[in-house]
Amino acid sequence: MAATDFKDYYAILGVSKTASQEEIKQAFRKLARKYHPDVNPNNKQAEARFKEVSEAYEVVSDTDKRKKYDQFGQYWKQAGEGFPSGGVGADMGGFDFSQYGNFDEFINELLGRFGGASPRGGRQQSYSQNYSYRTSTGSSTGFSSFNDYGFGDAGAGTSQDTEAVISLTFAEAFNGVQKRFSLGNETIDVRIPSGAKPGTRLRVRGKGQINPMTQQRGDLYLKVEFQPHSFFQMEGDNLVCEVAITPDEATLGASIDVPTPDGSVNVKLPAGVRSGQSLRLRGKGWPLAKGGRGDQLVKVAIAPPKDLSQQEREYYEKIRAIRTYNPRSHLQQVKL
């Protein structure tokens, strides 16, 4: 990645570099709601902004990725893959990395990975190529993992299988989608079936790297990752969401509308439902490999009002004055 391609993820989310995880989460949710494709149909600018915000959140919401990003800037991905700790231009025994525009150029020259030039020093080495592509549009980053290259005798113990990461929206994974990849000079179309989940590993036969000695070609393995969604999450095989309810709805029970992949459905809240309790919507969740649908879990979060009218305040005070229920009565018996 050239310096001009560097993205300031904090600026994209509109938070400071010292922002807490909760502040980052709140900023993302606000922007995701604003730019979500469902809210802005056929708006390419909003779609691009949504992807940019999702990419930023994916990095700075992850403690390990954020630490690398803060330390290495635009080279944080390569740093995690064995790039010299000083980044481009670092001093590695007198070797000058500043001559390379990016990490990919360095690997290309070092390993001659397309079967052309030999590594610096003139002696051809054998290697196992393991590229990591990350795409939501079909294009690849082209960065490779330095730690995945094994030096040894030509043709001995090398693997030509290619590992790749494909980033999907929830809608793409739910409905299935066809993605286009650029692998060197070759373009391939890959059909992702409906119901793919995070961690799903798809095998595309004969689309890996070519062994320069045997001319045999390995396979391409695609590992699915999800772009963050403003409402839905995946927990194992379950589709999960969180819905806020008012104190009176929690106490008296209510009927509320809850979004599902098929549209909103009416859900009855039982009287006395607790914050954090989950309600199960059977058959409204993720597509199953064997057919049918899993369940959607609706986590309830009681949200007290922040701004009360005068009348509301008076009624809450009356309830407090006559209330007999004490949820902390059992704490009187607690001892060390």
C-alpha positions, -999 to 999 in steps of 0.1 A, spaced: 0 0 0 15 33 -10 15 61 15 -12 79 -6 -35 49 -1 -33 51 37 -67 53 53 -71 70 87 -97 47 102 -102 69 132 -110 99 110 -134 77 89 -153 68 121 -150 104 135 -133 94 167 -100 101 184 -71 77 185 -77 73 223 -114 65 219 -128 37 240 -142 5 224 -177 17 234 -172 51 217 -160 33 186 -190 10 186 -214 39 190 -197 59 162 -199 29 139 -236 22 146 -245 58 139 -226 58 106 -238 23 96 -274 34 101 -268 65 80 -250 49 51 -266 14 51 -276 3 15 -311 -5 27 -315 31 37 -298 45 6 -309 22 -23 -290 27 -56 -267 52 -39 -232 42 -49 -216 69 -28 -234 58 3 -226 21 -4 -189 30 -8 -190 50 24 -207 21 43 -180 -3 31 -153 22 42 -169 26 76 -172 -12 80 -136 -17 71 -125 9 96 -146 -7 124 -134 -42 116 -98 -30 124 -101 -6 153 -128 -27 171 -103 -56 172 -78 -52 200 -50 -70 182 -56 -54 148 -59 -19 164 -26 -23 182 -8 -32 150 -26 -4 131 -15 22 158 21 9 157 27 4 120 1 27 102 -4 17 66 18 -13 69 -1 -29 99 -12 -59 78 23 -67 66 36 -62 101 14 -91 112 28 -112 84 64 -109 91 74 -76 76 104 -60 93 92 -42 124 104 -8 112 81 -10 81 93 2 47 128 18 50 137 -3 81 174 -12 86 177 -50 81 214 -56 81 221 -28 56 193 -39 32 174 -9 20 136 -14 20 129 22 10 134 13 -27 101 -6 -27 68 11 -31 50 -16 -10 54 -50 6 42 -68 -25 71 -54 -46 96 -65 -20 82 -101 -20 81 -101 -58 117 -93 -62 129 -114 -33 112 -146 -44 105 -140 -81 70 -154 -74 57 -154 -109 86 -175 -122 105 -145 -137 134 -128 -120 155 -146 -94 157 -133 -58 183 -107 -50 217 -124 -50 209 -145 -82 202 -179 -67 167 -193 -75 148 -206 -44 118 -228 -41 88 -216 -21 52 -223 -12 30 -194 -23 2 -186 1 -15 -154 -9 -40 -136 13 -67 -118 -8 -93 -97 9 -121 -84 -13 -157 -73 -13 -156 -62 -49 -137 -91 -64 -102 -74 -65 -73 -87 -44 -49 -68 -22 -20 -88 -37 -1 -89 -3 16 -121 6 27 -136 39 65 -136 44 62 -163 70 44 -186 46 74 -189 23 96 -220 30 131 -221 15 146 -254 5 154 -277 -25 135 -269 -56 103 -290 -59 107 -306 -24 78 -303 0 62 -273 -17 25 -267 -17 7 -247 -44 -26 -243 -26 -37 -207 -22 -54 -194 9 -77 -164 4 -101 -144 25 -134 -132 11 -154 -105 29 -191 -107 24 -221 -86 35 -248 -104 55 -271 -101 25 -245 -116 2 -239 -146 25 -276 -151 32 -287 -151 -4 -256 -164 -21 -235 -143 -45 -211 -146 -74 -177 -129 -69 -150 -121 -94 -113 -125 -84 -82 -113 -102 -54 -138 -97 -24 -124 -115 -34 -123 -152 -64 -146 -147 -99 -136 -137 -122 -162 -122 -159 -162 -111 -167 -180 -78 -202 -188 -67 -207 -185 -29 -237 -206 -19 -265 -193 3 -259 -198 40 -221 -193 41 -210 -184 77 -179 -168 91 -151 -193 90 -167 -213 61 -139 -226 39 -147 -231 2 -125 -251 -21 -121 -240 -58 -102 -269 -75 -73 -261 -98 -72 -224 -92 -41 -223 -69 -5 -215 -79 14 -235 -105 44 -255 -94 72 -243 -117 89 -277 -115 59 -301 -121 35 -276 -138 8 -290 -115 -17 -265 -101 -30 -264 -65 -64 -254 -52 -78 -221 -41 -93 -221 -6 -117 -192 3 -123 -184 39 -154 -164 45 -155 -133 67 -185 -111 74 -186 -73 72 -202 -59 103 -239 -52 102 -256 -25 121 -283 -48 136 -276 -85 130 -247 -106 143 -238 -143 140 -232 -164 172 -223 -199 161 -252 -211 139 -276 -186 152 -286 -152 138 -287 -128 168 -300 -92 173 -306 -69 202 -338 -50 206 -344 -22 231 -377 -21 251 -391 3 277 -395 -4 314 -433 -5 311 -431 -30 282 -408 -52 303 -431 -50 333 -465 -54 316 -455 -72 284 -461 -59 249 -461 -67 212 -432 -53 192 -420 -54 156 -386 -71 151 -366 -71 118 -357 -105 104 -341 -115 70 -376 -119 57 -389 -85 70 -404 -74 103 -424 -98 124 -445 -92 155 -431 -106 187 -450 -109 220 -430 -99 250 -440 -118 282 -447 -97 312 -417 -95 335 -391 -101 307 -356 -94 319 -328 -74 303 -304 -97 285 -331 -125 281 -333 -140 246 -365 -148 227 -363 -174 200 -378 -169 166 -379 -204 151 -371 -207 114 -363 -171 110 -325 -174 112 -297 -185 89 -300 -210 60 -288 -245 70 -266 -267 49 -291 -296 51 -320 -273 41 -344 -251 60 -335 -222 83 -321 -219 118 -334 -197 145 -331 -160 152 -324 -150 188 -337 -116 200 -318 -103 230 -339 -79 250 -323 -47 264 -344 -26 288 -337 11 279 -349 36 305 -360 70 289 -334 98 292 -358 127 288 -390 125 308 -420 148 305 -433 163 337 -462 139 338 -440 109 331 -417 119 360 -447 123 384 -460 88 375 -426 72 379 -423 88 413 -457 75 423 -447 40 412 -415 43 432 -435 54 463 -459 24 462 -436 -2 448 -433 -34 469 -409 -54 447 -372 -52 457 -349 -71 433 -320 -68 457 -336 -82 488 -315 -114 485 -283 -94 488 -289 -89 525 -278 -125 531 -246 -122 511 -214 -126 531 -178 -135 524 
